[in-house]
Amino acid sequence: MRLSLRFVLPLMLALAGIAYAVAPLVDQLTLRWFVRDLEIRASLIANTIEEPMQEQLAAGKKVKIREFFNRITQDERLYAIGYCASPTDKALTSRALPAEIRCAELDHWEGPGDHLLSSVKGPLHVAVKPMPSEGAPAGRLVLVHDMSFVTRRSEET
């Protein structure tokens, strides 16, 4: 019995130390996976709504675009959506686009790096996708995903 305790106790301590050291690395890796998945999802949404948006923009139906965005954001993970025709224009948005996201400052969210925004409800992922338009300068579509599910899953794990 003593022989097994001499072996098992140090083994358990070593495994606990390794698990404690590796946990932040696993959390960071999991976050990168979720962000990559949300980027792919944002591209899918942008590609899907491109044609109906172009039709509504050409017709000048801004109210219809807002209604369209509000219907899209009924998805549990899509927090907000917006469209910026140019950096100087006011964004066409769904109800909940965070005030920190402005058309003039979209370059911050487009480049490589951290696309996370803190909010009261938890972290938000911001994706900016170009929205080509025939006969007009290309605007940019802003998609904000709720990432609170990542925090919940991490805590469960």
Backbone hydrogen bonds in HBPLUS format (Angstrom, degrees):
<---DONOR---> <-ACCEPTOR-->    atom                        ^
c    i                          cat <-CA-CA->   ^        H-A-AA   ^      H-
h    n   atom  resd res      DA  || num        DHA   H-A  angle D-A-AA Bond
n    s   type  num  typ     dist DA aas  dist angle  dist       angle   num
A0005-LEU N   A0001-MET O   3.05 MM   4  6.37 151.8  2.14 147.7 155.7     1
A0006-ARG N   A0002-ARG O   2.96 MM   4  6.19 150.8  2.05 148.0 155.5     2
A0007-PHE N   A0003-LEU O   3.25 MM   4  6.51 137.8  2.44 137.7 148.0     3
A0007-PHE N   A0004-SER O   3.22 MM   3  5.15 129.5  2.50  92.0 105.0     4
A0008-VAL N   A0004-SER O   2.70 MM   4  5.77 171.3  1.70 157.5 160.7     5
A0009-LEU N   A0005-LEU O   3.07 MM   4  5.53 159.8  2.11 132.7 139.1     6
A0011-LEU N   A0007-PHE O   3.25 MM   4  6.30 153.4  2.33 141.4 149.3     7
A0012-MET N   A0008-VAL O   2.86 MM   4  6.06 159.0  1.90 157.0 161.9     8
A0013-LEU N   A0009-LEU O   3.04 MM   4  6.28 159.5  2.09 151.2 156.7     9
A0014-ALA N   A0010-PRO O   2.89 MM   4  6.08 159.0  1.94 148.9 154.5    10
A0015-LEU N   A0011-LEU O   2.95 MM   4  6.15 161.9  1.98 150.9 155.8    11
A0016-ALA N   A0012-MET O   2.92 MM   4  6.06 154.4  1.98 145.9 153.1    12
A0017-GLY N   A0013-LEU O   3.00 MM   4  6.19 156.2  2.05 146.3 152.4    13
A0018-ILE N   A0014-ALA O   3.00 MM   4  6.25 158.0  2.04 149.7 155.4    14
A0019-ALA N   A0015-LEU O   2.94 MM   4  6.10 164.0  1.96 148.4 153.0    15
A0020-TYR N   A0016-ALA O   2.96 MM   4  6.11 154.8  2.02 145.7 152.6    16
A0021-ALA N   A0017-GLY O   3.01 MM   4  6.20 151.4  2.10 143.8 151.3    17
A0022-VAL N   A0018-ILE O   2.91 MM   4  6.04 148.8  2.01 151.8 160.3    18
A0023-ALA N   A0019-ALA O   3.10 MM   4  6.00 139.8  2.27 144.0 151.4    19
A0025-LEU N   A0022-VAL O   3.08 MM   3  5.26 117.0  2.50 104.5 120.1    20
A0026-VAL N   A0022-VAL O   3.01 MM   4  6.29 158.0  2.06 160.5 167.3    21
A0027-ASP N   A0023-ALA O   2.99 MM   4  6.25 158.6  2.04 152.1 158.0    22
A0028-GLN N   A0024-PRO O   2.95 MM   4  6.15 157.8  2.00 147.1 152.6    23
A0029-LEU N   A0025-LEU O   2.96 MM   4  6.17 158.2  2.01 147.9 154.0    24
A0030-THR N   A0026-VAL O   2.89 MM   4  6.04 160.3  1.92 150.2 155.7    25
A0031-LEU N   A0027-ASP O   2.96 MM   4  6.16 155.9  2.02 146.0 152.4    26
A0032-ARG N   A0028-GLN O   3.05 MM   4  6.33 157.8  2.10 146.7 152.1    27
A0033-TRP N   A0029-LEU O   3.04 MM   4  6.36 152.2  2.12 146.7 154.2    28
A0034-PHE N   A0030-THR O   3.01 MM   4  6.31 162.1  2.04 152.9 157.0    29
A0035-VAL N   A0031-LEU O   2.90 MM   4  6.14 160.5  1.94 153.2 158.8    30
A0036-ARG N   A0032-ARG O   2.95 MM   4  6.11 160.7  1.99 147.3 152.4    31
A0037-ASP N   A0033-TRP O   2.95 MM   4  6.21 159.0  2.00 149.8 155.7    32
A0038-LEU N   A0034-PHE O   2.90 MM   4  6.17 151.6  1.98 147.9 155.8    33
A0039-GLU N   A0035-VAL O   2.91 MM   4  6.18 146.2  2.03 147.4 156.8    34
A0040-ILE N   A0036-ARG O   3.07 MM   4  6.36 157.0  2.12 149.0 154.5    35
A0041-ARG N   A0037-ASP O   2.95 MM   4  6.18 155.1  2.01 143.8 151.2    36
A0042-ALA N   A0038-LEU O   2.83 MM   4  5.98 151.5  1.91 142.7 150.3    37
A0043-SER N   A0039-GLU O   3.03 MM   4  6.30 153.9  2.10 145.7 152.0    38
A0044-LEU N   A0040-ILE O   3.05 MM   4  6.33 154.3  2.11 146.2 153.2    39
A0045-ILE N   A0041-ARG O   2.97 MM   4  6.25 160.8  2.01 151.0 155.6    40
A0046-ALA N   A0042-ALA O   2.93 MM   4  6.11 165.2  1.95 150.2 154.4    41
A0047-ASN N   A0043-SER O   2.93 MM   4  6.08 163.1  1.96 149.5 154.0    42
A0048-THR N   A0044-LEU O   2.97 MM   4  6.08 149.6  2.06 144.6 153.3    43
A0049-ILE N   A0045-ILE O   3.00 MM   4  6.21 157.0  2.06 155.8 160.2    44
A0053-MET N   A0049-ILE O   2.99 MM   4  5.96 155.9  2.05 152.2 159.5    45
A0054-GLN N   A0050-GLU O   2.99 MM   4  6.18 158.0  2.04 151.4 157.3    46
A0055-GLU N   A0051-GLU O   3.11 MM   4  6.38 158.4  2.16 154.0 159.2    47
A0056-GLN N   A0052-PRO O   3.08 MM   4  6.32 160.2  2.12 145.8 150.8    48
A0057-LEU N   A0053-MET O   2.78 MM   4  5.97 159.1  1.82 156.7 163.0    49
A0058-ALA N   A0054-GLN O   2.90 MM   4  5.99 159.4  1.94 146.4 152.0    50
A0059-ALA N   A0055-GLU O   3.09 MM   4  6.27 145.5  2.21 140.4 149.5    51
A0061-LYS N   A0056-GLN O   3.03 MM   5  5.37 162.2  2.06 157.4 156.6    52
A0060-GLY N   A0057-LEU O   3.05 MM   3  4.91 147.1  2.16  95.8 106.1    53
A0065-ILE N   A0061-LYS O   3.14 MM   4  6.46 148.2  2.24 143.0 152.1    54
A0066-ARG N   A0062-LYS O   3.02 MM   4  6.33 157.6  2.07 148.3 153.4    55
A0067-GLU N   A0063-VAL O   3.00 MM   4  6.29 160.2  2.04 149.9 155.2    56
A0068-PHE N   A0064-LYS O   2.85 MM   4  6.02 154.3  1.92 144.4 152.0    57
A0069-PHE N   A0065-ILE O   2.85 MM   4  6.13 158.8  1.90 152.5 157.5    58
A0070-ASN N   A0066-ARG O   2.90 MM   4  6.16 156.5  1.96 149.0 155.5    59
A0071-ARG N   A0067-GLU O   2.98 MM   4  6.25 149.0  2.08 146.3 154.3    60
A0072-ILE N   A0068-PHE O   3.03 MM   4  6.32 155.3  2.09 147.6 154.7    61
A0073-THR N   A0069-PHE O   2.98 MM   4  6.23 153.0  2.06 149.8 156.7    62
A0074-GLN N   A0071-ARG O   3.24 MM   3  5.50 161.1  2.28 108.5 111.5    63
A0075-ASP N   A0072-ILE O   3.36 MM   3  6.38 170.5  2.37 124.3 125.7    64
A0146-ASP N   A0077-ARG O   2.71 MM  69  5.09 160.1  1.75 149.7 156.4    65
A0079-TYR N   A0144-VAL O   2.70 MM  65  5.40 131.0  1.93 141.3 157.2    66
A0080-ALA N   A0144-VAL O   3.09 MM  64  5.02 155.8  2.15 135.7 139.5    67
A0144-VAL N   A0080-ALA O   2.89 MM  64  5.02 170.3  1.90 152.8 149.5    68
A0094-SER N   A0081-ILE O   2.84 MM  13  5.53 143.9  1.97 168.1 171.6    69
A0082-GLY N   A0142-VAL O   2.86 MM  60  4.95 148.3  1.96 143.3 148.9    70
A0142-VAL N   A0082-GLY O   2.75 MM  60  4.95 172.2  1.76 143.9 146.4    71
A0083-TYR N   A0092-LEU O   2.73 MM   9  5.13 142.9  1.87 143.6 156.0    72
A0092-LEU N   A0083-TYR O   2.93 MM   9  5.13 163.3  1.96 150.9 152.0    73
A0084-CYS N   A0140-ARG O   2.87 MM  56  5.26 167.0  1.89 154.6 158.8    74
A0140-ARG N   A0084-CYS O   2.82 MM  56  5.26 154.5  1.89 143.4 151.5    75
A0089-ASP N   A0086-SER O   3.23 MM   3  5.37 142.7  2.37 103.2 113.3    76
A0101-ILE N   A0098-PRO O   3.18 MM   3  5.84 165.3  2.21 117.1 121.6    77
A0105-GLU N   A0102-ARG O   2.99 MM   3  5.43 151.9  2.07 113.7 122.4    78
A0108-HIS N   A0105-GLU O   3.37 MM   3  5.95 146.8  2.49 110.4 117.0    79
A0109-TRP N   A0106-LEU O   2.94 MM   3  5.30 131.1  2.19 106.8 119.3    80
A0110-GLU N   A0106-LEU O   3.09 MM   4  6.34 127.8  2.37 145.6 160.4    81
A0110-GLU N   A0107-ASP O   3.26 MM   3  5.02 139.4  2.44  92.0 103.3    82
A0111-GLY N   A0107-ASP O   3.38 MM   4  6.35 165.5  2.40 153.8 152.7    83
A0126-VAL N   A0115-HIS O   2.83 MM  11  5.36 166.9  1.85 161.7 166.2    84
A0117-LEU N   A0124-LEU O   2.75 MM   7  4.99 154.1  1.81 146.8 154.3    85
A0124-LEU N   A0117-LEU O   2.72 MM   7  4.99 149.2  1.82 147.8 158.1    86
A0122-GLY N   A0119-SER O   3.19 MM   3  5.17 150.6  2.28  98.7 107.5    87
A0147-MET N   A0123-PRO O   2.86 MM  24  5.28 155.7  1.92 158.3 156.1    88
A0125-HIS N   A0145-HIS O   2.84 MM  20  5.05 161.0  1.88 146.7 152.6    89
A0145-HIS N   A0125-HIS O   2.82 MM  20  5.05 157.4  1.87 150.0 153.8    90
A0127-ALA N   A0143-LEU O   2.84 MM  16  5.15 160.3  1.88 153.2 159.6    91
A0143-LEU N   A0127-ALA O   2.80 MM  16  5.15 169.3  1.81 158.7 162.5    92
A0129-LYS N   A0141-LEU O   2.81 MM  12  5.11 164.0  1.83 152.8 157.8    93
A0141-LEU N   A0129-LYS O   2.71 MM  12  5.11 165.1  1.73 165.4 162.4    94
A0131-MET N   A0139-GLY O   2.77 MM   8  5.13 166.5  1.79 145.0 140.4    95
A0139-GLY N   A0131-MET O   3.19 MM   8  5.13 138.9  2.37 149.3 137.8    96
A0150-VAL N   A0147-MET O   3.00 MM   3  5.47 142.9  2.14 110.7 120.1    97
A0152-ARG N   A0148-SER O   3.05 MM   4  6.41 161.6  2.09 150.9 155.8    98
A0153-ARG N   A0149-PHE O   2.93 MM   4  6.09 162.3  1.96 145.3 150.1    99
A0154-SER N   A0150-VAL O   2.88 MM   4  6.02 155.1  1.94 147.7 155.1   100
A0155-GLU N   A0151-THR O   2.96 MM   4  6.17 157.4  2.01 149.5 155.1   101
A0156-GLU N   A0152-ARG O   2.99 MM   4  6.25 153.5  2.06 147.0 154.4   102
A0157-THR N   A0153-ARG O   2.95 MM   4  6.15 154.7  2.01 146.4 153.0   103
